[in-house]
């Protein structure tokens, strides 16, 4: 029986995407692992692989189509001996409703650690859901055939395909004695209810806002996936994370002098360190010096991290990314500089893989290059803090000897999740960051 190929969830927050380009055409034979299409998610353009083998019988969604919902059919795969005439038959996997939630695997990645109810919703759906007849098991034709040859009970297998569908790899790797019975479908459905409730919109509706501006001239800008995700996540963060703010002024003259000396020495290697590179290193080392602050909120517990994985906000057209520099505490300034430039470039090209912008325990948002003196950033869950960095400007300061002098001063504000970090601990972390930046040679010791 023909099998529907469904729109995949290729990023943690993806609910719909753009089918940018088909890499196959009708009549092509494909095997598991072959590239089928390029999909634009809310964050990047990614390649979509086949999970079964067969022939592309019909392409349902033309390339260039926007707003294609996750789990909606995009093509039909034919098994050996089937023809395009069979496409009208009911496929093995049910079609997804237009407003259906992302696949269980994607939901598991997307669920923020700060919401235990959403974590429950991420429980993988059963591999063998029952249909209206009470005994249908969703599996690809090839998977059924292999299962029959191996004497496996499909009802006892866990599927990794779209919406829990059993595919070739599931039966090839399964052992009869190790197979586990799936959880009841009703449990997965009830668990997903809190997440749907949490996503309900707040404030006036679009129509209500539009009526306020009747008679005024304006341009309506459609929200893309990235802007929708930013709006949802930051609204949730501001509403659910108990923020508090710590502020310090940091004198940069020693750092600027040291940076100039290092850049002269690194010029032959084509490396040019930025002030932001020093800030990344300073935060990473401070997290090691104050290990209780190197933590994330995980709903009913706190996870204390061993390494310093620092996320850095990168502005792109229409939104932003926060790529993560893993093990920043152990990397040299030149390595951090090279990695940051690469991540920033690929972020602007929307070529980052999900693992490159997920994770981390602390973030940096630097608007100093835009002339902003100071600002307050929003904590990005499950991070425990974010450092908002302003511009370094010349200011009068009173020296240790009481004399008035002029120094380059940078204002920073650290936004903190009070569930993870209390005031005194946050002050200790910010003081450690300040000490590192005002004594930059210490970061090389």
N, C-alpha and C positions, 0 to 999 in steps of 0.2 A: 504494500500500500504506500503511496507517495508520502513523503515526510516533509513537513514544513521546516524551513530554516528560519529561526526567529531572530529579531533584532537583539543583539547581545548587550549586556551592561558591562562596558569596558572601563568604567571608572567608578570610584566609590559613590559618587553623588549623581550618577547619570540616571535620568528618567526618560529622556528622549535624546535623539542625536540626528546628525545629518549623514545620509548615505552618500559620501563624497564620490566614491568611484568603485565600480565593479571591476574586479581583476579576473573574472571568468565571464563566459557568455553561455547562453542556452545551448545545450548539447555537449558541453565540456564534461569530461569525466574527472572527478576529484577524489582524493583519498584523505584520510584523517591527517590533519596537520597542514594541508594545502591552504594557501591564502585565497580567500574568497572576495574580500572587499576592504576598502579603507573607510573607516567610520570616524566622523568628527564628534567627539564627546564635548562635555562642557569645559574640558581642560586641554584636550590635545587631539591630534589625529592619530589613530591607531589602526593596526591591521587586524582583521578578523579571520580566524582559521576555521576550517571545517572540522567537525568532530566525528563525522561518518563518511563512508565512501559511497559513491553513486554517481549519477549523472544529473547535471543541472537541467531540470525539466522546464521550469518557467521562472523568470525573474518577475517578481510581483511589484517591487519598488524600484523605479528607475534611479540611476545615479544622479546626484544633485538634489535629491529630495530632502527637505528639512522637516524637523519636528516628528521624526519617526519614533513612535513610542517603543520603549523596551518591551520585549516579548511579543511584539506584533510580527506577523509573517512577512518576510522580505523575499523569499524564494521557495521553490519546491524542489526537493531532491528525489530522484527516481532510483529504485533498486534495479538490479539486473532483471530483465524480462518485462519491466514496466515501460509504458510509453506515456506520451503527453496526454493521451486519451483518458488515462487513469486519474488525472489530476483532479477531476471533479469529485472523486471519492473522498470520504472523510479521512483526513490524515491521522497518522498514529498519535500525534501529539495535538491537544486541543489548541485552537487559536486563542491568543491572548486578547483580553478586552483592551480597548484603547486606553483606559485609565488604570491599567493594572500596574502594581508596584514592580520594582526591579527584581531580578532574579535573586534567590536566597543568598547566593555567594556574594553578590554585589552588596546586598543589604547588610551582610555581616561586616564588610569592610567599611561601609558608610556609617554604620551606627556609632555615634559618639560614645566614648567611654563614660560620659557623665550622665547617661540615661539608661538605667538598668532595664526599664521596660522595653527600650528599643533594642538592647542587647538580646533580650529574650526573643524579640521578633526576628533576629538574625539567625535563629536556629534553622539549619538547612531543612528544606521541605522534603517530605518523604519521596523516595525514589519511585515508589509504585502507588501513586494516588489512585483511588477508585473512581470510576466514572459513574454515570447514572445507573448503569446496569449492575453496579456493586462489585464487579470483578475485573474491570479493565486495568491493565498495567501498561504504563507509558514507557515504551522502549523502542529503539530503532529496529528496523527489520533485521539488520546485520547482527545487532546485539541479541535479538531473539534466537537467530540461527546458531550463533556461537554458544549461547546458554543451553540450547537443546543438545548440542554436540557434547558439552561438558557435563550435562546432567545437573545444571544449576536451576534453583528456584528463583525466578525473577522477583518474586514478592519479597525475598529475603535480601535483596541487593539494594545498595544506596547509589542512586544515580548522580552523576556530575554534570549532566547536560542541562539545557535550559529548563527551568522549573522542575528540577528533579528527574528529568528524563534519563533512562538508562541508555548508555551509548557503548560503543565497541570496547573502549578502554576499561569500562567498569566490569564487564564480564570476563575480559582477558586476564585481569588482575585479581579476580575474585577466587576464593577458595570456599567450597561448600560448607566446611565446618566453621569458617570464620565469618560467614555472612550474618548480618544482624537484621532483625525485623525492623521495619520502619516504624517511626512514631505515628500515632493517629493523625490523620489529616486535620481533624477538628482542632487539635491542639495548636498546630501551626497557624491556622486561620485566626483563632482567638488571640494568639500572641501578637499578631500583626496589627490588631485594632488600636493599641495605644499609640503606635507610631503614626497611624493615619490621623488620629485625633490631635497629636502634637503638631502635625504639619498644617492644621487648619489656619487659614489666613486671619489676621487681626486688623483692626482699623477699618476706615471706610472702604467700600467697594470701589472698583474702577469706575462704575457708572456714577456713583455718588460724587466722586472727585471730579469727573468730567462735567457733571451738572453745575459744579461750583464755578466753572470757567466758561460757561455758555456765553457766546458773543465775543470771546477773546480769541486771538489768533495764536495757535501753537502747533508744534509738530509732534506727532505721536511716535515714540521710539519703541520698537518691539524689543522685549527682553530676550537676550540669548541665554543659553544654558548656564554660562559662567556667571552672568549677572544674577540669575535666579538663585544659583547656589550661594553666592556671596550674601545676597539678601537674607536667605533662609538661615544660613549658619551664623551670621553675625547678629541677627535678631535673636536667635536662640541663645547665643553666647551672652549678649548684654542682659537678657532676661533671666538667665539661669545661673550665671557665674557671679558670685559675690566679689566684685572688683574692689580693690583699694589701690591707692597710688602713692608712690614714693618718688621724690624729686631731688636731684643733686646737680650742682654745677661742677664741671670737670675742666681743669686747665690743660690745654693741649700743646703748649709750647715745646715741652720736652719731647713729646711724641712726634710733632711735626719736624723737629730738628733730626731726631733719630730716623724717621722715615726717609728724609732727604738723603741721609748718609747711606742707608741701606739701598735705596734705589740707584744711587751712583754705582754701588758695587754689583747690583743685579742687572744693570743695563745690558751687559754683554750677553746675558742669558735671556734677554727679552722679557724680563719680569718687571712690572711696575706695581708696587704695593699701594693700595688706597687706604685712607683712614678707616674705611669700613672693614678692611681685612684685619686691622688691629682691634676693632671693636668685637669682631667675631671671636678672635683669639682671647681677648680679655674676658668675654662672657663665658667661654668654654672653660678657661682656667678657674674662673670664679665659681662655677658650678662644681668643680672638683674640690675647691677649697671649702665650700659650704655644701657638702653632699646632701644634707636634708632638704635643700631647695632644688636639687636636681631630681624632680619627681613629677608625676602626672596624676591627674584625678581619674580613677577608674570606677566610678559609680558607688561602690560600697567599700572601696579600699583605695590606698595610695600606692603607686608603683614607684619605687626609688630606682632610678637608672644608674648604671655603673659608668657608662661613657657619656661624654658631652656631645649630644646631637643637637646642633643649633640650626634653627630654621631662619631664613632671611627673606623678607618680603621683597618681591620683584614686581614692579608695575609693568603691565603690558596693556595694549589697546583693549579697552573694555573691561578691565579687571586686574587681577593680580594672582601671582603664584607665591608660595612660600617653600621653595626647594630647601632640602635639609642637607647640611654638611655633617655627615656622620663622623664620630671620633675626632671632633675638632680640637680637642685638648691635646691630642698626640701628633697633630700635623703641623708642619712648619708654616710660617706666614706665606712663603712663596707657593706652597702646595695649596693652601686655602685660597690664595688669590687666583691661581689657575683654575681650580675647581669651581669657584664662585663665578668667574667669567664664563665658563662653559655652561654651567647651570642657567645663568641669566640669559645667555644667548638662546639656548634651547627652550627656555620658558617663553621668551618673546616669540619664538617660532612655533610655540605650542607642541613641542616635540618631547616633553618630559614624560617618562613612564610614571605610573602611579606611585611606585615605591620611592621615587625620587622627591616627591612632595608630601609624603605621609610620614608621620612619626615626629620625633624630636620632643624635647621637654621644655624648650625655651625658644623665644623668637626675637628677632630684631627688625624694627621698621625704621628706616632712616630717611627722613624728609629734609635733612640739612642741605642737600644739594639743590633743593628747590627754594632755599632761602627761608624755610620755616624755623623760627627760633625754638619753639617747644610745642608739644601736643600730647594728647593722651590716646594711646592705642587700645584696641579691644583685644582681650585675651582670646586666643584661638584654641578652643578645647581639643584635646585634653591637656594642652600645655598649662603649666602653672604660672607662667609669666611672659611678658613681652616688654622689651626695652624700646621706647620711642626716642629717637635721636634727632636733636635739632642741629642747626648750623653752628659752626665755630665762629664767633665774632669777637672783635677786640673790645675789651671792657676794662674799666678801672678796677683794680683789686688792691687789697691791703696785704702786703707781704708779711712774712713771719716776724720781721723786725719792726713792723708797724708802719713801714714806709708805703706810700701810695705808688702803685706801678700799673702798667698796662699789660694785660695778658689775653691770649686767645682762649675764650671760655665757651664750652659746649654745654648746653642744657639738656639733661636727659630725664625722662619720666618712666618709671617702671610700673606697669600695671600688673597686679598680682591677684591670683585666685586665692581668696582667704581660706578656702577649704583645705588647701595644701600648704600654704605658707602664711604664717602669722607675721605681725608687724615687725617684731624684733629680728626674726629670721630673714625677712625680706630686706631689712636695713643692713644686715650683715652681708647679704649677697650684693646689694648695690654698692656698699662700701668697698667690697673686694673688686668689683668691676672698676670703680673709680681709681683704686690703688694701682691696678694693672695698667690703666691708661695713662696715669700721671707718672708712672715709673716703668716705661715700656721695656727697658732692658731686662726687667724681672721676668718678662714673658719668654725670654730666650734662655733663662737659667735652667 
